[in-house]
Amino acid sequence: MANTTTNSNWWIWKVFWILLIVTTVEVVLGIIKPGFLINTQFLGTKLLNHIFIVLTIVKAAYIVLSFMHLGHERKSLKWTILIPPLILIPYLLFILLTEGGYALSLMH
């Protein structure tokens, strides 16, 4: 009886499969490293790095919504929790990549 899926735990399998798919996409991109993503520079780093950053932020937001039980809350509470990191993380990455690119240009 413990192996059967009930209505109370179907959501954990949904979360598992979604996170598995996103992680698999990240791993496959990391192994294959498509040339057009490696050769394209954006904000001082490869486009592939930006894809990894976006996928990681999406996974983090989904984990927060699922495991902190925010998925069933009001939209205003969800956005109150998610908006600050969704703004702050890309902003900090922009600063890091811009300053890193500038520092690299000074070395050459």
C-alpha angles and dihedrals in degrees: 000000000000091000096060120098113237132189090261097062105032091101093062090058090049090052090046094053095045092050091044092053094048091046091048090053089052093049094046091049089048092052099040097037097192112227096232090056094045096046096045115089121202123174091349099307139075119283089235090065090054090052090052091050093050093047091049092051090049091051092048092050092048092049090051091049093047107038098032087050093237092132092085097043128098117286091243092059092046092052092044089058098039105038099068095055092039088057099035099048096054090043092053091045090051090053092046094049094043094049091042091053091049092049090049091051090053091055093057 
